[in-house]
Each structure stands twice: as C-alpha cells, then as structure tokens.
Amino acid sequence: MASWMPRALRRGLTVLAAVLPLLAAAALPVHAASTQPNPDWFGPTLLPNYRIISYYGNPLSPVLGVLGSGTPQEVIARLRKQEEAYVAADPTHPTIGALELIAVVAQRSPGPKGYYSLRMPYSLIQHELDIARANHLLLILDVQIGHSTVQREVQYLEPFLKQPDVELALDPEFAMKPGDIPGVEFGSMPTPPINWALSYLQGLVTKYHLPQKIMILHQFIESMVPDWQGIKEQPNVVLVRDLDGFGSESLKISEYEYFIHQEAIPYVAPIKPLQGETVGVLNEAVAMHYRNASFVAGGIKLFYTQDHPLMSPKTVLTLNPKPLVVIYQ
C-alpha cells in the first residue's frame, strides 16, 4: 500500500487538531433528541437501489469538511448539483443525498474523561437532522472514538440511529491505541467493535421495525482494519468499505480496487430497475431480498481541495465495482 497518505493527511490533521477546542466552546446546550416518527420516504431498502452522494464534515468548522463551508442553503444547493452530475453520468441509477456529520470528533487533548474525543450535543445533531429531513436527505453520523469505545459512543447516538433516515459511519483512523494521540499517530480498529456495531444496527432494525441500515467503514491503509477477514455481516445492514484519503486519481483508483478485490468481503452488484407490468411485484421482491440479505458495497471519499485532479463522476463510475456511496469532504 502507498505511504503518501499518512504524510499528506498528517499536515491536514495538524490544522484540524488546532480548531477542535473551538468546537467545545461553541457546542450548544444538550437537549433530548426528537423521537417524532418520520416516514421511510426512500422505501425499505437503500442499497443497491440508490447511489448515496454525501457531504462530510461539521457545521462548526470548514476545516472539518465541506459540511461547514457555508450556510445550510448553500451547502445543500452545492450537494444537489453534485447529485445531478452523477445522475447525468448514470441515468439508470437514482441518487439520494446525505449529510455526514462528525458527531463524535477526535481531539489532541484528553478532555475531562481522557477520551481524546468530543461529543456533539443532541441539539446540534437534531438541527442537522431537521435540515436533512426538510430536504429529503439522509443523515450519517460519523464516529471518531479517540480513546473511548465504539460501544460507548454509538449508544450515545441511539436516539438518532433508531430513526429510519439516520445511518452510521466508523472512522478507524481515530481509534487510538493506549498512549497514542489523534492527529499524531494513525489509529486502527479490530473487527470485534466493528462486528458489535453491525449487530447493534441489526438489533435496532428488528426492535424498531426500521428500513435497511447503512454502516460506512472509512479506511485508507491496511493497518486501520488489520483483521478485516473477521468482519461478520448482518441481515438488514449494508457495510460500505469506503476508500478514504486524498491523492492522485491513478492512486485512488488502484487503492479502491485493492480494498474491494484484495480484501474481498463478498460484494453484491446493483440490480437495475425492472420494467413492465409486473414491475411493482418484482421490485418489491428484489427489495425484500436485499432487505433480508447482507452484502458489502464499495464507497469512495473525494476531497475538493486536496485531490489533484478531483475525480469526475464519470471517472468514479469506471471503478469496479461502481461505488454505491460517494462522499465529498
């Protein structure tokens, strides 16, 4: 695997770490999350029926990603244009937009509990969910655990994850070993907490009668998920292997195909929409098959300012397999 990403990202993380204390000062008061029911407007199955186009970051700082690069109206308008570009490149595959909020943010200081991470208050998460729902977008909650645990931080987010239009992302880069500091060393995440999260989401689907859940696993070097062979898929939950990191187009293509093909957790290719008189019955059968099955999808993250050149949607869709999740930071 290439060594360029650690050197490049280390510079970015130094800047990121400097702004994180501002998040604690700016955090809103904690309020209970709304549990008002929301219809699953996208149907029982998200993938492979749709391609998710997501904007990543935190509204408190543009350093953390494009989600903080303007007003909600400006961010969503830009996201819509990005969605349209994918529809133009692949008219047969509809898209759904998403906001990927860093809901637990890694820090370079230990904080009062020594976790080296900062939880976003429920009021901020609910604000982003309200924006997403007003625009028929998904909300993805990204977790950077620092020295906390996946179980502790994911359970903190349960009031949102038990809702039909909220998904989960884990970021092994910020899962730190004892003594390591986020932004100084790269973290890693063994499979037990990954499997716990997959099982936990499956439990929420069953308990609350939810549509299919998505769990994104960010990665750009092998050591971030060292024992990937132990990942155990769960029915009703799609695991997305997301190639993170920035760099040249050729390198990102080779890295994407490495993680999908060399670390080959089984992948199920998308099924094209069916046509004809029986389309309703057949598509429902397809939807129920994928709802009750488990599979792994490909995902890729693109960086507007750090990727040189930025891959076009047409180039992204030449990847094998075609990514079902495309994230912009």
DRENBA-829574 format. One record per residue (C-alpha): y, z, x. Coordinates in steps of 0.25 Angstrom, whole numbers, padded with zeros to 4 digits, always signed. Example, Ala and Ser with C-alpha at 12.3 -4.5 7.8 and 13.67 -1.06 7.14 Angstrom:
! DRENBA-829574
-0018+0031+0049;-0004+0029+0055;
! end
This chain:
! DRENBA-829574
+0000+0000+0000;+0014-0003+0005;+0023+0008+0011;+0036+0002+0007;+0037+0010-0006;+0037+0024+0000;+0049+0021+0009;+0057+0014-0001;+0055+0024-0012;+0058+0036-0003;+0072+0031-0002;+0073+0030-0017;+0067+0044-0019;+0077+0050-0010;+0088+0045-0019;+0080+0049-0031;+0078+0063-0026;+0093+0065-0024;+0096+0063-0038;+0085+0071-0044;+0093+0084-0044;+0103+0078-0053;+0092+0076-0064;+0090+0091-0065;+0105+0093-0066;+0106+0082-0077;+0094+0086-0085;+0096+0088-0099;+0092+0101-0107;+0078+0101-0111;+0075+0099-0126;+0062+0097-0133;+0057+0082-0134;+0058+0076-0147;+0044+0074-0153;+0049+0065-0165;+0038+0055-0167;+0040+0041-0162;+0032+0029-0167;+0024+0022-0156;+0032+0009-0158;+0024+0001-0148;+0011+0004-0154;-0002+0011-0150;-0003+0004-0136;+0008+0001-0126;+0000-0005-0115;-0004-0016-0113;+0003-0021-0126;+0016-0020-0119;+0023-0020-0106;+0032-0008-0103;+0045-0010-0096;+0051+0003-0091;+0063+0008-0085;+0061+0020-0076;+0070+0032-0071;+0078+0043-0077;+0091+0042-0085;+0097+0053-0076;+0098+0045-0063;+0098+0030-0060;+0091+0034-0047;+0078+0037-0054;+0077+0023-0060;+0083+0013-0070;+0082+0022-0082;+0094+0029-0077;+0102+0016-0073;+0111+0016-0086;+0113+0020-0100;+0101+0020-0109;+0106+0008-0116;+0108+0001-0102;+0094+0005-0097;+0087+0000-0110;+0095-0013-0110;+0090-0016-0096;+0076-0012-0099;+0076-0021-0111;+0080-0033-0102;+0069-0029-0093;+0059-0029-0104;+0064-0043-0109;+0061-0048-0095;+0046-0044-0096;+0045-0050-0110;+0050-0063-0105;+0041-0063-0093;+0029-0059-0102;+0032-0062-0117;+0018-0059-0121;+0019-0044-0117;+0029-0036-0125;+0036-0025-0117;+0040-0010-0120;+0052-0004-0113;+0051+0010-0107;+0059+0021-0101;+0052+0028-0089;+0059+0041-0088;+0056+0050-0075;+0054+0063-0084;+0050+0071-0072;+0058+0068-0060;+0053+0071-0045;+0063+0079-0037;+0064+0082-0022;+0067+0097-0025;+0057+0106-0030;+0065+0112-0042;+0062+0125-0049;+0047+0123-0050;+0045+0116-0038;+0040+0103-0045;+0050+0093-0038;+0052+0087-0051;+0062+0087-0063;+0058+0086-0078;+0067+0078-0086;+0071+0087-0099;+0065+0083-0112;+0079+0080-0117;+0081+0068-0107;+0067+0063-0109;+0069+0063-0124;+0082+0056-0122;+0075+0045-0115;+0064+0044-0126;+0075+0043-0136;+0081+0031-0129;+0067+0025-0127;+0064+0026-0142;+0077+0021-0146;+0074+0008-0138;+0059+0007-0141;+0055+0011-0126;+0044+0019-0121;+0048+0032-0113;+0039+0034-0100;+0040+0048-0093;+0039+0047-0078;+0034+0060-0071;+0037+0063-0057;+0030+0077-0055;+0034+0081-0041;+0026+0094-0038;+0024+0096-0053;+0011+0091-0060;+0009+0079-0069;+0003+0088-0080;+0015+0097-0080;+0026+0086-0081;+0018+0077-0091;+0016+0089-0100;+0031+0092-0099;+0033+0077-0105;+0023+0079-0116;+0033+0080-0127;+0037+0065-0124;+0023+0060-0119;+0017+0064-0133;+0026+0054-0139;+0022+0039-0141;+0032+0032-0133;+0032+0040-0120;+0024+0037-0108;+0021+0044-0095;+0023+0040-0080;+0018+0048-0068;+0024+0046-0054;+0015+0050-0043;+0025+0047-0032;+0032+0060-0036;+0019+0068-0038;+0021+0077-0025;+0011+0084-0016;+0014+0098-0012;+0026+0098-0002;+0030+0084-0005;+0044+0081-0011;+0046+0069-0021;+0055+0058-0015;+0050+0062-0001;+0035+0060-0002;+0027+0051-0012;+0018+0059-0021;+0005+0056-0027;-0003+0059-0040;-0018+0060-0040;-0026+0056-0052;-0028+0069-0059;-0014+0071-0064;-0013+0056-0068;-0026+0058-0076;-0021+0070-0082;-0008+0063-0087;-0017+0051-0093;-0026+0061-0100;-0013+0069-0105;-0007+0056-0111;-0020+0052-0118;-0020+0066-0124;-0006+0064-0129;-0010+0051-0135;-0022+0058-0142;-0015+0070-0147;-0002+0063-0152;-0008+0050-0157;+0000+0042-0147;+0000+0028-0143;-0005+0023-0129;+0002+0031-0118;+0006+0025-0104;+0005+0033-0091;+0012+0026-0079;+0008+0030-0065;+0018+0026-0054;+0013+0022-0040;+0017+0014-0028;+0008+0019-0017;-0007+0022-0017;-0005+0037-0014;+0003+0040-0026;-0011+0039-0034;-0021+0041-0024;-0033+0043-0032;-0030+0033-0043;-0045+0030-0045;-0046+0043-0053;-0036+0039-0064;-0043+0040-0077;-0037+0032-0088;-0035+0038-0103;-0036+0031-0116;-0023+0028-0123;-0015+0030-0109;-0012+0018-0101;-0010+0021-0086;+0000+0012-0079;-0001+0010-0064;+0014+0008-0060;+0017+0002-0047;+0030+0010-0043;+0039+0008-0031;+0049-0003-0027;+0048-0014-0017;+0046-0029-0015;+0040-0038-0026;+0028-0042-0018;+0024-0028-0014;+0026-0023-0028;+0016-0033-0033;+0006-0030-0023;+0007-0015-0025;+0006-0017-0040;-0007-0025-0039;-0012-0015-0029;-0011-0003-0039;-0017-0011-0050;-0028-0018-0043;-0032-0010-0031;-0031+0003-0039;-0037-0003-0050;-0037+0007-0062;-0042-0003-0074;-0031-0011-0080;-0031-0018-0094;-0023-0030-0095;-0014-0032-0106;-0019-0039-0119;-0009-0050-0124;-0005-0048-0139;-0015-0054-0149;-0011-0065-0158;-0016-0070-0172;-0019-0064-0186;-0027-0052-0180;-0016-0048-0170;-0014-0035-0177;-0028-0030-0177;-0032-0035-0163;-0019-0030-0157;-0022-0016-0163;-0036-0017-0157;-0030-0020-0144;-0020-0009-0145;-0031+0001-0149;-0040-0004-0137;-0029-0001-0127;-0024+0012-0134;-0038+0018-0132;-0041+0012-0119;-0036+0016-0105;-0030+0006-0095;-0021+0005-0083;-0009-0004-0083;+0000-0009-0072;+0014-0005-0070;+0025-0008-0060;+0039-0002-0057;+0051-0011-0053;+0064-0006-0046;+0076-0013-0050;+0084-0009-0037;+0073-0007-0027;+0063-0019-0030;+0067-0031-0021;+0065-0040-0029;+0063-0034-0042;+0051-0040-0049;+0054-0049-0061;+0046-0047-0074;+0039-0060-0071;+0034-0055-0057;+0030-0042-0063;+0021-0049-0073;+0014-0056-0062;+0008-0043-0058;-0007-0042-0060;-0009-0035-0070;+0004-0036-0077;+0011-0023-0077;+0012-0017-0091;+0023-0007-0086;+0035-0011-0078;+0045+0000-0074;+0059-0002-0069;+0065+0008-0060;
! end
